[in-house]
Amino acid sequence: MEKTGPIATLPAPVGSEAVPKQKCRCRQGFVKRLMSSVLLACLLYTAVNTFFPERLQVGKVNKISTFEDGCPQADVLLPSNHHGLWSTLTRQIASEDFRKEAVEWLSGAVQIPTESFDDLGPVGEDPRWEVFKPFHAYLKSAFPLVHTTLKRTEVNTYGLIYEWVATEDSFLKPILLAAHQGKFLLDATTVDKWTHPPFSGYYDGERIWGRGSSDDKSGLIGVLSAVETLLKNGFQPKRNLVLAFGFDEESSGSQGAGELAKVLEEKYGKDGIALIVDEGAGFSEQYGTYVAGPGIAEKGSLNVQVEVKAPGGHSSVPPPHTSIGILSALLVHLEKNPFEVHLSRAQPVYATLQCIGEHAKDVPKHLRKLIQKSTGSDKALKKLESIVLKDHLIKSLVGSTQAVDLIHGGVKSNALPEQAWAIVNHRVSVTSSVAELKERDVKLLEPIARKFNLSYTAFGAQITEGGVPAHGSLVLSDLSRGGLEPAPVTPTGADALPYKLLSGTIKATFNAYRGKIDSDTSEIVVAPSMMSGNTDTKFYWNLTQHIYRYSHLNGGKNDNPLSRGIHTVNEYVEVDAWLEMIQFYVTLILNADESLEL
């Protein structure tokens, strides 16, 4: 599913001739966390290098311009009340003994094939759900302190909620850490292409291999590892901690997180959670600077069925156009008219660009100036748009999209097809809506309905009746039961305390894992980002305004952090990077416990 995209070479600053040039590998193909700020930086560089290569041959580090409130950075946030404990835990996580135990935890989880199928029936009726029973048994055996200390609730049989109740009655809102138990379905025809068997959990000394090792058992086992380790060291929270693990995120999420959300909202109320962290992007080195990209938004989605009905008959006496031919004309017209896409200051992608332009030290001077000017100049914004939207992946992230994914028609070679249909998957821009997208589809296909003299019904409304007699019918139907609106954008402004907490935690974790445990400065930049696909958080909007899709995984230098075989062969996770993820969860729990203002 992932294809290798263009590769660009980053310019080396003066004095760095001996340092090998780094490559920016941009991969195409849909995965739900496709577009982090980290990958956006990679794609931005590719776009600029492709269309303005002569401008990027700079020979020195450009001086960083001053941006007015463009991308303020939070201070490094160190646990203060628990500083001694945090220092101890930091040393433990870096030890060989902890590494060995952590590898066993994740490897064992990968060996249990909790695959997700799109056609799964209800829990209790479809036996394929039962693969989660041994996984639950494994969790109980691997994390005994979690299961004897935290309150565990099963929702719809396989959904899991763990609650770590504060030592005293707490007026503080809990934080919620989310992950999913299910794995992306393994394609049986590709098993022989895996370097190590897909359910082996094989550890080669650097990586753990297997389906789910990265997506998302690294997140789920990472959270449980952090909590188990805190318990071993005697920590007792003053703020409640909630863990929520769905089981069908890879198919729809409705039976897992969809049911978990109801239970959580009933208990904690609307806006009753301080913040949520679920799976998402990590961080990577771009333009000479490490950039972390917590997702603060997700696009919406809508599946539209385009159905044409026409009279049948024997194919030896065909009409000028069969239902399949008419459907083909409709789909061609659809693809000839893609969505108009524009970069606006209201989009999270623009915030990402601001952070890269302000803080990444090796951004070319002309590009830095253009990003800076675009904050107040529509002309500069238009020019920036002309550069970045030339990259197909960035353009897909910014605007609404359409993809004809399924098609069906006809039953026999000598019978005229009486019905033909196609399903068009839409992803809805964060600055658009499902209603706006439906209106656009209706208007776009109306001329074709008139051309073929079809009665036209769209989303339950009669649009045209066709001539007398009509030669058939065109019906647009919403298969998504109303569709999914774009997620509310998580606040990141000066008064967004949860975002400051997350950002400061990212910086402290980054420092601590590199031996700078007490440093109050950090070399990592936190840039608001967004998702092109959807996570389980789509069910949690009522619980809090502060939702972050972020997995603190190190993507390395100028690399796509999603190229770890996610949703394809040879999925793996780097153990060093995963241990840092555990450090992140530990630090986040301790920092949140001390942040009384949340």
Salt bridges, closest charged atoms under 4 A:
GLU101 OE2 - LYS232 NZ 2.82
ASP119 OD1 - ARG128 NH1 3.06
ASP126 OD2 - ARG128 NH2 2.86
GLU154 OE2 - ARG152 NH1 2.99
GLU163 OE2 - LYS267 NZ 2.62
ASP215 OD2 - LYS32 NZ 3.03
ASP215 OD1 - ARG33 NH2 3.46
ASP215 OD1 - HIS180 NE2 3.24
ASP215 OD2 - HIS567 NE2 3.13
GLU249 OE1 - LYS32 NZ 3.47
GLU249 OE1 - HIS180 NE2 3.29
GLU250 OE2 - LYS32 NZ 3.17
GLU250 OE2 - HIS180 NE2 3.85
GLU250 OE1 - HIS567 NE2 3.26
GLU259 OE2 - LYS262 NZ 3.08
ASP271 OD2 - LYS173 NZ 3.52
GLU279 OE1 - ARG33 NH1 2.68
GLU279 OE2 - HIS180 NE2 3.24
GLU298 OE2 - ARG549 NE 3.18
GLU340 OE2 - HIS342 NE2 3.01
GLU358 OE2 - HIS359 NE2 3.68
ASP378 OD1 - ARG345 NH2 2.97
GLU385 OE2 - HIS342 ND1 3.29
GLU385 OE2 - LYS382 NZ 3.43
GLU439 OE2 - LYS443 NZ 3.16
ASP441 OD2 - HIS426 NE2 2.74
ASP441 OD1 - ARG440 NH1 2.80
GLU446 OE2 - ARG450 NH2 2.79
ASP478 OD2 - LYS438 NZ 3.16
ASP518 OD1 - HIS83 NE2 2.75
GLU523 OE2 - LYS516 NZ 3.73
GLU571 OE1 - ARG211 NH1 2.76
GLU574 OE2 - ARG207 NE 2.88
ASP576 OD1 - ARG99 NH1 2.57
GLU580 OE2 - ARG514 NH1 2.88
GLU580 OE2 - HIS552 NE2 3.00
ASP593 OD2 - HIS82 NE2 3.55
